Amino acid sequence: MDSYEVECQREGGWWVLTIPVIGGAVTQAVNLEQIPFMAAGAIESLSGRLANTLRLTGAAVVDAFRERPLWRGDELSAALVEGFTPATTDADRQLLADQVERFGRWTCTPDDDGVTCTRM
């Protein structure tokens, strides 16, 4: 089973989570835009604090960001800032809007080794 790792910067170190990718779901656009929120929620549950920077690694998530031009750099950031994309359903848009309200807005930038997501 594929998985991706989330390294979360926090005071005094990093949290590292490994999250499984079930059925290749991470490659779907709606799931790509929700990755920072999923990771931030997991970190908040573990530590009681919100993360400001997430580092996503692992072949599944890196390949997904690279293969979808829509989700590269500023375009992904714009999608997160808007809180929805045309590809999502009304329910997905509401979920994402709720996540933006709870966890803030993120900008995500892929590079050779992973994807760095920073709270805006």
MDTraj code that builds the backbone (N, CA, C; nanometers):
import mdtraj as md
import numpy as np

residues = "MET ASP SER TYR GLU VAL GLU CYS GLN ARG GLU GLY GLY TRP TRP VAL LEU THR ILE PRO VAL ILE GLY GLY ALA VAL THR GLN ALA VAL ASN LEU GLU GLN ILE PRO PHE MET ALA ALA GLY ALA ILE GLU SER LEU SER GLY ARG LEU ALA ASN THR LEU ARG LEU THR GLY ALA ALA VAL VAL ASP ALA PHE ARG GLU ARG PRO LEU TRP ARG GLY ASP GLU LEU SER ALA ALA LEU VAL GLU GLY PHE THR PRO ALA THR THR ASP ALA ASP ARG GLN LEU LEU ALA ASP GLN VAL GLU ARG PHE GLY ARG TRP THR CYS THR PRO ASP ASP ASP GLY VAL THR CYS THR ARG MET".split()
xyz = np.array([
    [0.0843, -0.1179, 0.0000],
    [0.0000, 0.0000, 0.0000],
    [0.0890, 0.1244, 0.0000],
    [0.0577, 0.2201, -0.0863],
    [0.1305, 0.3463, -0.0875],
    [0.0988, 0.4259, 0.0378],
    [0.1891, 0.5147, 0.0724],
    [0.1646, 0.6042, 0.1844],
    [0.2417, 0.7327, 0.1598],
    [0.2096, 0.8333, 0.2361],
    [0.2912, 0.9531, 0.2329],
    [0.3237, 0.9921, 0.3753],
    [0.4392, 1.0546, 0.3913],
    [0.4812, 1.0984, 0.5232],
    [0.4571, 1.2476, 0.5350],
    [0.4198, 1.2898, 0.6529],
    [0.4009, 1.4309, 0.6811],
    [0.4945, 1.4675, 0.7946],
    [0.5858, 1.5580, 0.7685],
    [0.6712, 1.6114, 0.8734],
    [0.6140, 1.7472, 0.9100],
    [0.5881, 1.7683, 1.0357],
    [0.5259, 1.8918, 1.0803],
    [0.6216, 1.9672, 1.1703],
    [0.6603, 2.0865, 1.1281],
    [0.7519, 2.1655, 1.2095],
    [0.6791, 2.2179, 1.3326],
    [0.7439, 2.2046, 1.4461],
    [0.6885, 2.2575, 1.5703],
    [0.8052, 2.3067, 1.6541],
    [0.7750, 2.3774, 1.7587],
    [0.8809, 2.4287, 1.8442],
    [0.9620, 2.3118, 1.8997],
    [1.0918, 2.3158, 1.8783],
    [1.1782, 2.2129, 1.9333],
    [1.1889, 2.0867, 1.8500],
    [1.1321, 2.0814, 1.7316],
    [1.1465, 1.9618, 1.6501],
    [1.0371, 1.9444, 1.5475],
    [1.0205, 1.8211, 1.5043],
    [0.9233, 1.7878, 1.4006],
    [0.8385, 1.6703, 1.4458],
    [0.7105, 1.6716, 1.4090],
    [0.6257, 1.5530, 1.4170],
    [0.6399, 1.4832, 1.2830],
    [0.6413, 1.3518, 1.2810],
    [0.6422, 1.2778, 1.1555],
    [0.5290, 1.1762, 1.1588],
    [0.4394, 1.1860, 1.0625],
    [0.3282, 1.0920, 1.0505],
    [0.3414, 1.0177, 0.9194],
    [0.3002, 0.8930, 0.9154],
    [0.2887, 0.8197, 0.7904],
    [0.1416, 0.7886, 0.7708],
    [0.0867, 0.8374, 0.6616],
    [-0.0566, 0.8245, 0.6361],
    [-0.0760, 0.7370, 0.5134],
    [-0.1539, 0.6292, 0.5232],
    [-0.1728, 0.5413, 0.4084],
    [-0.2573, 0.6065, 0.2998],
    [-0.2285, 0.5699, 0.1770],
    [-0.3086, 0.6125, 0.0628],
    [-0.3948, 0.4940, 0.0240],
    [-0.5240, 0.5059, 0.0416],
    [-0.6153, 0.3948, 0.0157],
    [-0.6727, 0.4086, -0.1244],
    [-0.6494, 0.3087, -0.2068],
    [-0.7050, 0.3088, -0.3415],
    [-0.6573, 0.4231, -0.4291],
    [-0.5374, 0.4740, -0.4046],
    [-0.4850, 0.5819, -0.4871],
    [-0.5581, 0.7131, -0.4713],
    [-0.6305, 0.7303, -0.3614],
    [-0.7149, 0.8485, -0.3446],
    [-0.6360, 0.9783, -0.3457],
    [-0.5084, 0.9726, -0.3091],
    [-0.4305, 1.0959, -0.3023],
    [-0.4140, 1.1598, -0.4396],
    [-0.4294, 1.0834, -0.5461],
    [-0.4120, 1.1391, -0.6799],
    [-0.5360, 1.2135, -0.7282],
    [-0.6447, 1.2071, -0.6561],
    [-0.7646, 1.2800, -0.6953],
    [-0.7518, 1.4247, -0.6515],
    [-0.7942, 1.5163, -0.7357],
    [-0.7765, 1.6590, -0.7093],
    [-0.8325, 1.7005, -0.5748],
    [-0.9520, 1.6550, -0.5420],
    [-1.0132, 1.6986, -0.4165],
    [-0.9291, 1.6553, -0.2974],
    [-0.8647, 1.5399, -0.3073],
    [-0.7810, 1.4942, -0.1972],
    [-0.6474, 1.5673, -0.1917],
    [-0.5933, 1.6057, -0.3065],
    [-0.4696, 1.6831, -0.3060],
    [-0.4876, 1.8129, -0.2290],
    [-0.5962, 1.8819, -0.2524],
    [-0.6142, 2.0105, -0.1858],
    [-0.6439, 1.9942, -0.0380],
    [-0.6854, 1.8747, 0.0033],
    [-0.7184, 1.8536, 0.1436],
    [-0.6013, 1.7991, 0.2260],
    [-0.4919, 1.7622, 0.1609],
    [-0.3792, 1.7039, 0.2336],
    [-0.3297, 1.7930, 0.3471],
    [-0.3056, 1.9231, 0.3249],
    [-0.2579, 2.0041, 0.4383],
    [-0.3561, 2.0049, 0.5546],
    [-0.4853, 2.0052, 0.5243],
    [-0.5854, 2.0081, 0.6307],
    [-0.5896, 1.8755, 0.7062],
    [-0.5796, 1.7642, 0.6321],
    [-0.5777, 1.6328, 0.6960],
    [-0.4576, 1.6233, 0.7898],
    [-0.3421, 1.6662, 0.7403],
    [-0.2208, 1.6595, 0.8212],
    [-0.2299, 1.7528, 0.9411],
    [-0.2786, 1.8743, 0.9193],
    [-0.2901, 1.9703, 1.0297],
    [-0.3849, 1.9184, 1.1369],
    [-0.4935, 1.8540, 1.0950],
    [-0.5881, 1.7970, 1.1908],
    [-0.5252, 1.6858, 1.2724],
    [-0.4466, 1.6013, 1.2060],
    [-0.3803, 1.4917, 1.2769],
    [-0.2792, 1.5459, 1.3774],
    [-0.2023, 1.6459, 1.3369],
    [-0.1036, 1.7055, 1.4270],
    [-0.1721, 1.7714, 1.5457],
    [-0.2821, 1.8430, 1.5189],
    [-0.3547, 1.9079, 1.6278],
    [-0.4062, 1.8041, 1.7273],
    [-0.4547, 1.6914, 1.6763],
    [-0.5046, 1.5852, 1.7640],
    [-0.3932, 1.5288, 1.8519],
    [-0.2739, 1.5136, 1.7954],
    [-0.1622, 1.4562, 1.8700],
    [-0.1003, 1.5539, 1.9692],
    [-0.0887, 1.6795, 1.9282],
    [-0.0118, 1.7749, 2.0086],
    [-0.0960, 1.8808, 2.0777],
    [-0.2197, 1.8975, 2.0322],
    [-0.3030, 2.0041, 2.0870],
    [-0.2691, 2.1407, 2.0313],
    [-0.1787, 2.1458, 1.9325],
    [-0.1389, 2.2732, 1.8726],
    [-0.1464, 2.2645, 1.7212],
    [-0.1687, 2.3786, 1.6578],
    [-0.1725, 2.3837, 1.5121],
    [-0.0314, 2.3955, 1.4550],
    [-0.0107, 2.3343, 1.3408],
    [0.1178, 2.3415, 1.2717],
    [0.1212, 2.4650, 1.1823],
    [0.2402, 2.5171, 1.1590],
    [0.2572, 2.6279, 1.0652],
    [0.3228, 2.5846, 0.9352],
    [0.4004, 2.4764, 0.9406],
    [0.4684, 2.4262, 0.8221],
    [0.4561, 2.2750, 0.8182],
    [0.4194, 2.2224, 0.7024],
    [0.4132, 2.0779, 0.6817],
    [0.5054, 2.0433, 0.5661],
    [0.5767, 1.9336, 0.5791],
    [0.6616, 1.8845, 0.4715],
    [0.6077, 1.7488, 0.4325],
    [0.5534, 1.7372, 0.3108],
    [0.4950, 1.6124, 0.2632],
    [0.5983, 1.5392, 0.1794],
    [0.6222, 1.4125, 0.2129],
    [0.7158, 1.3320, 0.1357],
    [0.6515, 1.1980, 0.1047],
    [0.7156, 1.1220, 0.0175],
    [0.6625, 0.9923, -0.0221],
    [0.6214, 0.9967, -0.1680],
    [0.6457, 0.8876, -0.2382],
    [0.6240, 0.8843, -0.3824],
    [0.4813, 0.9183, -0.4222],
    [0.3837, 0.8702, -0.3477],
    [0.2443, 0.8897, -0.3879],
    [0.2075, 1.0369, -0.3941],
    [0.2392, 1.1111, -0.2903],
    [0.1982, 1.2515, -0.2882],
    [0.2840, 1.3369, -0.3805],
    [0.4142, 1.3106, -0.3872],
    [0.5010, 1.3900, -0.4739],
    [0.4613, 1.3696, -0.6193],
    [0.4400, 1.2448, -0.6603],
    [0.3984, 1.2167, -0.7976],
    [0.2645, 1.2814, -0.8289],
    [0.1729, 1.2776, -0.7340],
    [0.0411, 1.3362, -0.7567],
    [0.0516, 1.4862, -0.7807],
    [0.1334, 1.5553, -0.7034],
    [0.1493, 1.6995, -0.7234],
    [0.2169, 1.7290, -0.8566],
    [0.3143, 1.6477, -0.8952],
    [0.3861, 1.6717, -1.0206],
    [0.3006, 1.6409, -1.1428],
    [0.2163, 1.5391, -1.1340],
    [0.1393, 1.4945, -1.2495],
    [0.0205, 1.5833, -1.2810],
    [-0.0208, 1.6654, -1.1889],
    [-0.1385, 1.7493, -1.2103],
    [-0.0956, 1.8952, -1.2155],
    [-0.0788, 1.9508, -1.3367],
    [-0.0359, 2.0896, -1.3472],
    [-0.1260, 2.1851, -1.2687],
    [-0.2546, 2.1520, -1.2574],
    [-0.3480, 2.2380, -1.1849],
    [-0.3041, 2.2583, -1.0411],
    [-0.2323, 2.1601, -0.9855],
    [-0.2008, 2.1645, -0.8428],
    [-0.0567, 2.2018, -0.8145],
    [0.0091, 2.2686, -0.9069],
    [0.1476, 2.3090, -0.8832],
    [0.1537, 2.4498, -0.8256],
    [0.2341, 2.4653, -0.7243],
    [0.2707, 2.5955, -0.6720],
    [0.1569, 2.6930, -0.6508],
    [0.1641, 2.8065, -0.7199],
    [0.0694, 2.9152, -0.6988],
    [-0.0733, 2.8751, -0.7313],
    [-0.0917, 2.7854, -0.8278],
    [-0.2272, 2.7455, -0.8636],
    [-0.2921, 2.6671, -0.7507],
    [-0.2159, 2.5811, -0.6841],
    [-0.2695, 2.5098, -0.5683],
    [-0.2992, 2.6090, -0.4576],
    [-0.2083, 2.7025, -0.4373],
    [-0.2292, 2.8040, -0.3351],
    [-0.3576, 2.8808, -0.3626],
    [-0.3790, 2.9188, -0.4880],
    [-0.5001, 2.9927, -0.5237],
    [-0.6239, 2.9087, -0.4966],
    [-0.6170, 2.7793, -0.5263],
    [-0.7319, 2.6916, -0.5006],
    [-0.7616, 2.6847, -0.3518],
    [-0.6571, 2.6767, -0.2702],
    [-0.6782, 2.6700, -0.1264],
    [-0.7325, 2.8017, -0.0724],
    [-0.6824, 2.9124, -0.1251],
    [-0.7297, 3.0427, -0.0802],
    [-0.8761, 3.0607, -0.1150],
    [-0.9143, 3.0181, -0.2331],
    [-1.0540, 3.0303, -0.2741],
    [-1.1433, 2.9358, -0.1948],
    [-1.0862, 2.8268, -0.1470],
    [-1.1628, 2.7341, -0.0655],
    [-1.2377, 2.6285, -0.1441],
    [-1.2274, 2.6316, -0.2756],
    [-1.2929, 2.5287, -0.3567],
    [-1.2327, 2.5297, -0.4963],
    [-1.2608, 2.4258, -0.5722],
    [-1.2213, 2.4202, -0.7126],
    [-1.3409, 2.3740, -0.7928],
    [-1.3419, 2.3995, -0.9225],
    [-1.4542, 2.3559, -1.0051],
    [-1.4738, 2.2047, -1.0056],
    [-1.3670, 2.1288, -0.9730],
    [-1.3750, 1.9827, -0.9786],
    [-1.4498, 1.9224, -0.8605],
    [-1.4794, 2.0008, -0.7591],
    [-1.5393, 1.9451, -0.6389],
    [-1.6904, 1.9603, -0.6378],
    [-1.7556, 1.8758, -0.5608],
    [-1.9010, 1.8827, -0.5445],
    [-1.9361, 1.9865, -0.4387],
    [-2.0645, 2.0165, -0.4240],
    [-2.1068, 2.1108, -0.3202],
    [-2.0624, 2.0638, -0.1820],
    [-2.0761, 1.9339, -0.1564],
    [-2.0352, 1.8792, -0.0261],
    [-1.8846, 1.8951, -0.0059],
    [-1.8065, 1.8696, -0.1126],
    [-1.6614, 1.8857, -0.1040],
    [-1.6238, 2.0312, -0.0792],
    [-1.6915, 2.1228, -0.1478],
    [-1.6635, 2.2655, -0.1289],
    [-1.6924, 2.3075, 0.0145],
    [-1.8023, 2.2567, 0.0705],
    [-1.8364, 2.2926, 0.2076],
    [-1.7335, 2.2367, 0.3056],
    [-1.6928, 2.1113, 0.2830],
    [-1.5908, 2.0505, 0.3683],
    [-1.4619, 2.1311, 0.3635],
    [-1.4188, 2.1673, 0.2424],
    [-1.2954, 2.2430, 0.2284],
    [-1.3089, 2.3813, 0.2917],
    [-1.4223, 2.4462, 0.2739],
    [-1.4446, 2.5776, 0.3360],
    [-1.4368, 2.5666, 0.4882],
    [-1.4941, 2.4596, 0.5432],
    [-1.4870, 2.4374, 0.6883],
    [-1.3424, 2.4175, 0.7332],
    [-1.2654, 2.3441, 0.6516],
    [-1.1253, 2.3191, 0.6857],
    [-1.0432, 2.4475, 0.6787],
    [-1.0705, 2.5307, 0.5770],
    [-1.0003, 2.6588, 0.5663],
    [-1.0298, 2.7437, 0.6888],
    [-1.1569, 2.7447, 0.7313],
    [-1.1948, 2.8234, 0.8485],
    [-1.1243, 2.7721, 0.9744],
    [-1.1145, 2.6405, 0.9871],
    [-1.0554, 2.5825, 1.1081],
    [-0.9033, 2.5894, 1.1096],
    [-0.8410, 2.5541, 0.9981],
    [-0.6957, 2.5389, 0.9957],
    [-0.6219, 2.6523, 0.9260],
    [-0.6921, 2.7464, 0.8663],
    [-0.6269, 2.8550, 0.7939],
    [-0.6005, 2.8171, 0.6496],
    [-0.5373, 2.9074, 0.5793],
    [-0.5074, 2.8855, 0.4380],
    [-0.3607, 2.8461, 0.4239],
    [-0.3344, 2.7632, 0.3225],
    [-0.2003, 2.7092, 0.3039],
    [-0.1521, 2.7353, 0.1623],
    [-0.0218, 2.7522, 0.1468],
    [0.0390, 2.7516, 0.0152],
    [0.1281, 2.6275, 0.0083],
    [0.1219, 2.5547, -0.1018],
    [0.1987, 2.4303, -0.1162],
    [0.2882, 2.4399, -0.2392],
    [0.4156, 2.4060, -0.2213],
    [0.5129, 2.4155, -0.3292],
    [0.5892, 2.2842, -0.3413],
    [0.5759, 2.2150, -0.4556],
    [0.6509, 2.0909, -0.4751],
    [0.7958, 2.1195, -0.5147],
    [0.8863, 2.0288, -0.4771],
    [1.0246, 2.0342, -0.5221],
    [1.0689, 1.8911, -0.5508],
    [1.1988, 1.8684, -0.5650],
    [1.2473, 1.7354, -0.6021],
    [1.2209, 1.6283, -0.4976],
    [1.2129, 1.6663, -0.3708],
    [1.2038, 1.5679, -0.2638],
    [1.0702, 1.5630, -0.1918],
    [0.9791, 1.6524, -0.2245],
    [0.8519, 1.6541, -0.1533],
    [0.7731, 1.7801, -0.1816],
    [0.6824, 1.8096, -0.0925],
    [0.5964, 1.9266, -0.1051],
    [0.5981, 1.9984, 0.0296],
    [0.6276, 2.1273, 0.0285],
    [0.6261, 2.2063, 0.1511],
    [0.4989, 2.2889, 0.1539],
    [0.4224, 2.2754, 0.2613],
    [0.2984, 2.3509, 0.2791],
    [0.3170, 2.4439, 0.3982],
    [0.2859, 2.5709, 0.3777],
    [0.3040, 2.6714, 0.4819],
    [0.1729, 2.7441, 0.5048],
    [0.1377, 2.7602, 0.6319],
    [0.0159, 2.8342, 0.6651],
    [0.0357, 2.9801, 0.6245],
    [-0.0635, 3.0362, 0.5569],
    [-0.0553, 3.1757, 0.5112],
    [-0.1040, 3.2698, 0.6197],
])
top = md.Topology()
chain = top.add_chain()
for i, resn in enumerate(residues, 1):
    res = top.add_residue(resn, chain, resSeq=i)
    for name in ("N", "CA", "C"):
        top.add_atom(name, md.element.get_by_symbol(name[0]), res)
traj = md.Trajectory(xyz[None], top)
